[in-house]
Amino acid sequence: WHASQNMGKSINTQMNEGAATISADGNTLIFTACEQNGNYGYGRNGYGSCDLFFTVKRGDKWTQAINLGPPINSGSWESQPSLSADGETLYFVRGVNRGARRESDIMVSNLGEDGYWTKPQKISGHINTDEPEESVFIHPDNKTLYFSSKGHIGMGGSDIYMSRRNAKNEWGEPINLGYPINTFSDENSLLVGPDGKIGYFASDRDGGMGELDIYAFIMSLVGNLSE
């Protein structure tokens, strides 16, 4: 891997940016920006806590980031977006702080014929629980969903789960990815490369550099994840 490079001031500011998803053609980026004392960064306006912003690549430069606005963003915490390969469905996480505890669910919105995103709904099926669900990722096949959760039967901390969509457009029962992906530590933020061969995720397991580190694995070597 080459050394990382700053993506530029149209995306990065003195505030807090992170949790991004990029379109299949590499020209549209949706990312999270969080406010500090009401400030989202120079030239940005928000609706509360963390919001989703987008930017488009023109040549070798990214345009000034723009808030996705309602109904995607609200006074709650919107973060961790994942855009489908066809660019027509946006998954993300919406959270509400309840004192020291954050309740978060996976939301989904579709791109309408008018070019606007529809009102987000909680993803159907048995994916969301009373505990936090986060780090959603839609596989390039558009029918396999990965996410992290503390609300399903797991191995300890937050684990990574998979759900597949059937012919009736229903999401199946979440499956714990199991060991060695999940451990008694926290695992989250799974991403799969466009060719479906390599998976990447974050974990704070023993043996890392400190706190959350990034790990990779070959999908075909872990159960039925690549089927």
The 8 nearest C-alpha neighbors of each residue, nearest first, counted from 0:
[[1, 2, 3, 4, 213, 215, 214, 199],
 [2, 0, 3, 4, 5, 6, 213, 215],
 [1, 3, 4, 0, 5, 6, 213, 7],
 [4, 2, 1, 5, 0, 6, 7, 11],
 [5, 3, 6, 2, 7, 1, 11, 0],
 [4, 6, 7, 3, 11, 8, 10, 2],
 [7, 5, 4, 10, 11, 8, 9, 61],
 [6, 8, 5, 9, 10, 11, 61, 60],
 [7, 9, 11, 10, 12, 6, 63, 5],
 [8, 10, 63, 7, 64, 11, 62, 61],
 [11, 9, 8, 7, 64, 6, 12, 63],
 [12, 10, 8, 7, 9, 16, 6, 13],
 [13, 11, 14, 40, 8, 10, 41, 15],
 [12, 14, 40, 15, 11, 41, 39, 16],
 [13, 15, 12, 40, 39, 16, 35, 34],
 [14, 16, 33, 32, 17, 13, 34, 12],
 [17, 15, 32, 31, 11, 33, 14, 30],
 [16, 18, 31, 19, 30, 32, 15, 79],
 [19, 17, 79, 31, 30, 78, 80, 20],
 [20, 18, 30, 29, 17, 80, 31, 79],
 [19, 21, 81, 29, 28, 80, 82, 30],
 [20, 22, 28, 27, 25, 29, 23, 19],
 [21, 23, 25, 27, 24, 26, 86, 28],
 [22, 24, 25, 84, 21, 85, 86, 26],
 [25, 23, 22, 26, 27, 21, 84, 86],
 [26, 24, 22, 23, 21, 27, 28, 56],
 [25, 27, 56, 24, 55, 22, 28, 21],
 [28, 26, 55, 22, 21, 54, 25, 56],
 [27, 29, 21, 54, 53, 20, 30, 55],
 [30, 28, 53, 20, 19, 52, 21, 51],
 [29, 31, 19, 52, 51, 18, 17, 20],
 [30, 32, 51, 17, 78, 18, 16, 50],
 [33, 31, 16, 49, 50, 15, 51, 39],
 [34, 32, 49, 15, 48, 39, 50, 16],
 [35, 33, 39, 38, 37, 48, 49, 36],
 [34, 36, 38, 37, 39, 33, 14, 15],
 [35, 37, 38, 34, 39, 48, 33, 14],
 [38, 36, 35, 34, 39, 47, 45, 48],
 [37, 39, 34, 35, 36, 40, 14, 44],
 [40, 38, 34, 43, 33, 14, 44, 32],
 [41, 39, 14, 12, 43, 38, 42, 13],
 [40, 42, 43, 12, 39, 38, 13, 14],
 [43, 41, 40, 44, 39, 63, 64, 65],
 [44, 42, 41, 39, 40, 45, 65, 66],
 [43, 45, 39, 42, 66, 46, 38, 40],
 [46, 44, 47, 50, 39, 43, 66, 34],
 [45, 47, 74, 73, 72, 50, 48, 44],
 [46, 48, 74, 45, 75, 49, 73, 76],
 [47, 49, 76, 34, 33, 75, 50, 74],
 [50, 48, 33, 76, 77, 32, 47, 34],
 [51, 49, 77, 32, 72, 31, 33, 45],
 [50, 52, 31, 30, 67, 66, 78, 77],
 [53, 51, 66, 65, 67, 30, 29, 64],
 [54, 52, 29, 64, 65, 28, 30, 66],
 [53, 55, 64, 28, 62, 27, 61, 63],
 [56, 54, 27, 62, 61, 26, 28, 57],
 [55, 57, 61, 26, 60, 58, 62, 27],
 [58, 56, 60, 59, 61, 55, 62, 26],
 [57, 59, 60, 56, 61, 26, 55, 62],
 [58, 60, 57, 56, 61, 26, 62, 55],
 [61, 59, 57, 56, 58, 62, 7, 55],
 [60, 62, 56, 55, 57, 54, 9, 63],
 [63, 61, 54, 55, 64, 56, 9, 60],
 [62, 64, 9, 54, 65, 61, 10, 55],
 [63, 65, 54, 53, 9, 52, 10, 62],
 [66, 64, 52, 53, 67, 63, 54, 43],
 [65, 67, 52, 68, 51, 53, 64, 45],
 [68, 66, 52, 51, 65, 53, 71, 72],
 [67, 69, 66, 72, 71, 70, 73, 46],
 [70, 68, 71, 72, 73, 67, 118, 46],
 [69, 71, 118, 72, 68, 119, 73, 117],
 [72, 70, 69, 68, 119, 67, 73, 118],
 [73, 71, 69, 68, 70, 50, 77, 46],
 [74, 72, 75, 46, 69, 47, 71, 70],
 [73, 75, 47, 46, 48, 76, 72, 49],
 [76, 74, 73, 95, 94, 47, 48, 77],
 [75, 77, 94, 49, 48, 93, 95, 78],
 [78, 76, 93, 50, 49, 92, 72, 51],
 [77, 79, 92, 31, 80, 91, 51, 49],
 [78, 80, 18, 91, 134, 92, 19, 81],
 [81, 79, 91, 90, 78, 20, 19, 82],
 [80, 82, 90, 20, 136, 89, 91, 137],
 [83, 81, 89, 86, 88, 20, 90, 84],
 [82, 84, 86, 88, 85, 137, 141, 89],
 [83, 85, 139, 86, 23, 82, 22, 141],
 [86, 84, 83, 87, 23, 88, 22, 82],
 [87, 85, 83, 84, 88, 82, 22, 23],
 [86, 88, 110, 85, 109, 83, 89, 82],
 [89, 87, 109, 83, 108, 86, 82, 110],
 [90, 88, 82, 108, 107, 81, 109, 83],
 [89, 91, 107, 81, 80, 106, 82, 108],
 [92, 90, 80, 106, 79, 105, 78, 81],
 [93, 91, 105, 78, 104, 77, 106, 79],
 [94, 92, 77, 76, 103, 104, 105, 78],
 [95, 93, 103, 76, 102, 75, 101, 104],
 [94, 96, 102, 101, 75, 76, 97, 103],
 [95, 97, 101, 100, 98, 102, 94, 99],
 [98, 96, 100, 101, 99, 95, 102, 94],
 [97, 99, 100, 96, 101, 95, 102, 94],
 [98, 100, 97, 101, 96, 102, 95, 94],
 [101, 99, 97, 98, 96, 102, 95, 131],
 [102, 100, 96, 95, 97, 103, 94, 99],
 [103, 101, 95, 94, 131, 96, 130, 100],
 [102, 104, 94, 131, 93, 132, 101, 95],
 [105, 103, 132, 92, 93, 127, 106, 94],
 [104, 106, 92, 91, 121, 122, 132, 93],
 [105, 107, 121, 122, 91, 120, 90, 92],
 [108, 106, 90, 119, 120, 89, 122, 121],
 [107, 109, 119, 89, 117, 88, 116, 118],
 [110, 108, 88, 117, 116, 87, 111, 89],
 [109, 111, 116, 87, 115, 114, 88, 117],
 [112, 110, 113, 114, 115, 116, 109, 117],
 [111, 113, 114, 110, 115, 116, 109, 87],
 [114, 112, 111, 115, 110, 116, 117, 109],
 [113, 115, 111, 112, 110, 116, 117, 87],
 [116, 114, 111, 113, 110, 117, 112, 109],
 [115, 117, 110, 109, 111, 108, 118, 114],
 [116, 118, 108, 109, 119, 110, 111, 115],
 [117, 119, 70, 108, 120, 116, 71, 109],
 [120, 118, 108, 107, 106, 117, 71, 70],
 [119, 121, 106, 107, 122, 118, 108, 123],
 [122, 120, 106, 105, 123, 107, 104, 119],
 [121, 123, 106, 107, 105, 120, 124, 126],
 [124, 122, 121, 125, 170, 126, 169, 127],
 [123, 125, 170, 126, 169, 122, 171, 172],
 [124, 126, 127, 172, 123, 173, 128, 171],
 [125, 127, 124, 173, 128, 123, 122, 172],
 [128, 126, 104, 125, 132, 105, 129, 122],
 [129, 127, 130, 150, 126, 131, 132, 125],
 [128, 130, 150, 131, 127, 102, 103, 104],
 [129, 131, 150, 128, 149, 102, 132, 148],
 [132, 130, 103, 102, 148, 149, 133, 104],
 [133, 131, 148, 104, 103, 147, 127, 105],
 [132, 134, 147, 135, 92, 146, 148, 131],
 [135, 133, 188, 146, 147, 79, 187, 136],
 [134, 136, 146, 133, 145, 91, 81, 79],
 [137, 135, 145, 81, 144, 146, 138, 190],
 [136, 138, 144, 83, 143, 141, 81, 145],
 [137, 139, 140, 143, 141, 144, 136, 191],
 [140, 138, 141, 84, 193, 137, 83, 195],
 [139, 141, 138, 142, 143, 84, 137, 83],
 [142, 140, 139, 138, 143, 137, 83, 84],
 [141, 143, 164, 140, 163, 144, 138, 137],
 [144, 142, 163, 138, 162, 141, 137, 164],
 [143, 145, 137, 162, 161, 136, 138, 163],
 [146, 144, 161, 136, 160, 135, 137, 162],
 [147, 145, 135, 134, 160, 159, 133, 136],
 [146, 148, 159, 187, 133, 158, 134, 132],
 [149, 147, 132, 157, 150, 158, 131, 133],
 [148, 150, 157, 130, 151, 131, 156, 158],
 [149, 151, 130, 148, 128, 129, 131, 152],
 [152, 150, 149, 153, 148, 128, 173, 175],
 [153, 151, 150, 154, 175, 149, 155, 158],
 [154, 152, 155, 151, 158, 175, 149, 157],
 [153, 155, 183, 182, 181, 158, 156, 152],
 [156, 154, 183, 153, 184, 157, 182, 158],
 [157, 155, 185, 184, 183, 158, 149, 154],
 [156, 158, 185, 149, 148, 186, 147, 155],
 [157, 159, 186, 147, 181, 148, 153, 185],
 [160, 158, 147, 146, 187, 176, 186, 175],
 [161, 159, 175, 174, 146, 176, 145, 173],
 [160, 162, 145, 174, 173, 144, 175, 146],
 [161, 163, 173, 144, 171, 143, 172, 170],
 [164, 162, 143, 171, 170, 142, 144, 165],
 [163, 165, 170, 142, 169, 168, 171, 143],
 [166, 164, 168, 167, 169, 163, 170, 171],
 [165, 167, 168, 164, 169, 142, 170, 163],
 [168, 166, 165, 169, 164, 170, 171, 163],
 [169, 167, 165, 166, 164, 170, 142, 163],
 [170, 168, 164, 167, 165, 171, 124, 123],
 [171, 169, 164, 124, 163, 162, 165, 168],
 [172, 170, 163, 162, 164, 173, 169, 124],
 [171, 173, 162, 125, 174, 170, 126, 124],
 [174, 172, 162, 161, 160, 171, 126, 175],
 [173, 175, 161, 160, 176, 162, 172, 177],
 [174, 176, 160, 177, 159, 161, 173, 153],
 [177, 175, 160, 159, 174, 180, 181, 161],
 [178, 176, 181, 175, 180, 179, 182, 154],
 [179, 177, 180, 181, 182, 176, 154, 175],
 [178, 180, 181, 177, 182, 176, 221, 216],
 [181, 179, 178, 177, 176, 182, 186, 159],
 [180, 182, 178, 177, 179, 158, 186, 176],
 [181, 183, 184, 154, 178, 155, 180, 179],
 [182, 184, 155, 154, 156, 185, 181, 204],
 [185, 183, 182, 156, 204, 203, 155, 186],
 [186, 184, 157, 156, 202, 203, 158, 187],
 [187, 185, 202, 158, 157, 201, 181, 159],
 [186, 188, 147, 201, 159, 189, 200, 134],
 [189, 187, 134, 200, 201, 190, 147, 135],
 [190, 188, 200, 199, 187, 198, 145, 191],
 [191, 189, 199, 198, 200, 136, 188, 192],
 [192, 190, 198, 197, 195, 199, 193, 138],
 [191, 193, 195, 194, 197, 198, 196, 190],
 [194, 192, 195, 139, 191, 196, 138, 23],
 [195, 193, 192, 196, 197, 191, 139, 140],
 [194, 196, 192, 193, 191, 197, 225, 218],
 [197, 195, 218, 194, 217, 192, 198, 219],
 [198, 196, 217, 218, 192, 216, 191, 195],
 [197, 199, 191, 216, 215, 190, 218, 217],
 [200, 198, 215, 190, 189, 214, 191, 216],
 [199, 201, 189, 188, 214, 213, 187, 190],
 [202, 200, 213, 212, 187, 186, 188, 211],
 [203, 201, 186, 211, 204, 212, 185, 187],
 [202, 204, 211, 210, 185, 184, 212, 205],
 [205, 203, 184, 202, 206, 207, 185, 182],
 [204, 206, 207, 203, 184, 209, 208, 202],
 [207, 205, 204, 208, 209, 203, 212, 210],
 [208, 206, 209, 205, 212, 204, 203, 210],
 [207, 209, 212, 206, 210, 211, 205, 203],
 [208, 210, 207, 211, 212, 203, 206, 205],
 [209, 211, 203, 212, 208, 207, 202, 204],
 [212, 210, 203, 202, 201, 209, 213, 204],
 [213, 211, 201, 202, 203, 207, 210, 214],
 [214, 212, 201, 200, 202, 199, 211, 215],
 [215, 213, 200, 199, 201, 212, 216, 202],
 [214, 216, 199, 198, 200, 197, 213, 217],
 [215, 217, 198, 197, 218, 199, 214, 220],
 [218, 216, 197, 220, 219, 196, 198, 215],
 [217, 219, 196, 220, 197, 225, 221, 198],
 [220, 218, 225, 221, 217, 224, 196, 222],
 [219, 221, 218, 217, 222, 216, 223, 224],
 [222, 220, 219, 218, 224, 223, 217, 225],
 [221, 223, 224, 220, 219, 225, 218, 176],
 [222, 224, 226, 225, 221, 219, 218, 220],
 [225, 223, 226, 222, 218, 221, 219, 176],
 [224, 226, 219, 218, 223, 195, 196, 222],
 [225, 223, 224, 219, 222, 218, 195, 143]]
